[in-house]
Amino acid sequence: MKAKLDRIEEINHDVKTFWFKTEKPVRQIAGQFTEISLPHQNADDRGVRRWFTLSNSPKDKDLSISTRFFVDESSSFKKNLEALKPGATISLADPMGDFVLPKNPKIPLLFVAGGIGCTPFHSIVKYLRDTNEQRDIHMIYAANQLEDVIFTDLFSTLEQFEIILTNPPINWTGKSGHIKADYIFEKSDNGNRHIYLSGPE
């Protein structure tokens, strides 16, 4: 389907959210993703299509993706995406994927996000806030440094929200280092929570 870029929102120093208006109503479940087609000249070997999680709540009137940009390492796709102006038209696939909430709202959950892998959780948590639905959710958010952490105002509304930094600032009092499997298992109440993992391989 066709979609027009409505606006670009700067989230932090290297993350932007792109909001699109679609040509027709879209059925979306929080946590799903889409494929964007962005043909451009001199495309590199990473091509003109890319998968992105939809970071908006299904209750929002527009669709959004949130992605990170690297000054010297961005692909030709990312460079052309970043250069889009409001009103530009792109092609979006219908939302797809099963990284969604379980139907049973009583199942306790553990969300584990690495870097920009927090985007499906943003969609899910915002949807829960939009609908006033209560779920038992703990979240661990791992990032390289504190300035890389995004959407904290929303995630802080969860029952338990923890940030782990690989390179923390000097005055950091939270947990630091890399997330280990045994730590995730411990935080899942020894396997009693459904675990959702999203982030770099």
N, C-alpha and C positions, 0 to 999 in steps of 0.2 A: 504494500500500500504506500501511497505518497504521504509525506508529512512535511510541514513547513517549520523551519526554525523560528521560534517565537522570541526567545531570549537566552542569554548566557549568564549564568550566575557564578561568580568566583567564590569558591568555598575556602580555599587557603592559598598558599604560595604556589602550588602546582596542581591543584585539583579544580576542575570546572564542571558545572552541571549545565547540560544543554536541554532546554525545554522545547518540545515539538507539539504542534497542533496537527492532528490527523484528519484525513479527508472523510473518515467515517468513524462511528463509535467503535471502541476497542474493548474486547473482553479480556481482562487481565486479572491474574491471581498474584497477590503479593509474593515476591521472590522470584518471579519468572524473568526470562531474558528475551532479547530480540536480536536480529541480525540487521546491521546497517549496510546498505550498499552505497558507496560513494565513488563513482567513477572519476578518475582524474588522470592527467597526463603525467608521463614519467613515473608511473607507479613502481615502487620497489618490489622485491620478491615476496613481501608480506601481503600484497594484493590490494583489492579495492573493497573487500567485505570484511566485516569484523563483528564478533559477538559482544554484546554488552548486556549486563544486568539492567533491568529497569529499576531506577532508584526511587521512583515516585510511588505514592500510595494509589491503589486502584480507585480510591475516592477522589483523587485529583482529576481535574478536567483535562489536563495535558499529560503527555508522557515525558519522562526524563531519563537521561543517562548521566552518570557522574564518572569522570575518568581523570587519570593522572597524566600530566605531560612532562617530558624530560627535554630540556633545552637542546642538547646535542645528540640525543639518542632516539627521538621520536621517529616513527615510521612516516612514509609519505602520506599514508592514510590519516594518521593523527595530525600531521601538519595541515592537511587540507580540511580536516574537521575543525581544527582550532581557528582556521581562517574564514569559516563560514560567517555570513552576516544574516541578521534577522530577515526572514522572507525567503531564504534559500530553501530549495526543495530537495529532499532526499528520499530514498526508498527504505521502508522499515518492514521487517517480517512481522507477522502476528505474534504476540507473546506466546512463549512456549516454555516447557521445562517443569520439573516436579520438585524443585527446591522450595517447597511451600510448607505451610503449617499443617500438622496432622489434623484430621477432621475432629478428633476427640480433644476438646479444649482442656481436659483435665490432665493430659500428659505433660509432665514437667520437661523443660527443654534447657539445653546448654548451647549457646551460640559462640563459636570460636571464629574470630575474624582476623585475617592477616592483611594489613595495609588496606588497599582499595577494595579488598574482598568484603568490606563492611557494607557495600551497596545493597545486596539483597536484604540484609538485616535492617537497613534504613527503610526499605520499602515495607517490610513486614511490621516493624515496630510502629511506623507512622500509620499504617492501616489499622493496627490495633488501637492506637490513640484516636483515630478518626471515628472508629465504630464503638469506642468505649468497651471493647472486649478485653477481659482479664485473662492473662495466661501467666503461668509460673515460669519465668525466663531468667536465667543467669547468662551474662555475656562476658567473654574475655576478648579484649581487643589488643592485638599485638602490633606494634609499629616500631620503626627504626628510632625516631626521636619524637618528642612531644609535639612539635609543630606539624608533624605528619598526621596527627590524630584529628579526625573530622566527625561532625554530627554528634558531638558530645552532649549538647543540650537535650537531644532526643534520647540518646542511649542512657543518659543518667536517670531517666524516668523509670528504668527497669528495676526490678526488685534487687538485683545485684549487678553492678557494672564495674569491671576491673580492667585497667590499662596496664600492659606490660611493654616496657621499652628496651630495645637492644642497646641503645646509646642514650641513657637518661641524663638529664641535667644534674649538676652538682647537688642541688637541694632536693632531688627526687626522693620521696619516701615510699613510693610504691614498689612493685616487683619489677626486676630487670632481668635481662638475658633472653634466651630463646625458650619458647614453650616446649615442654617435653610431654610425651604421651602419658606418662604416669600422672603428671599434673592435671591434664585434661580429664583423665579417668577419675581422679580425686574430686575435681570440681563437678563431675557429673553425678555426684553422690554414689560413687563406685558403680557406675553403670545404670543407675536408676533413672537418669535423664536421657532423653533422645538427644544425640549430639549432632549439631550442624556445623560443618567445617567449610570455610570459604576464604580463599586467599591463594598466594603463589604456591606452585607445586612444592 
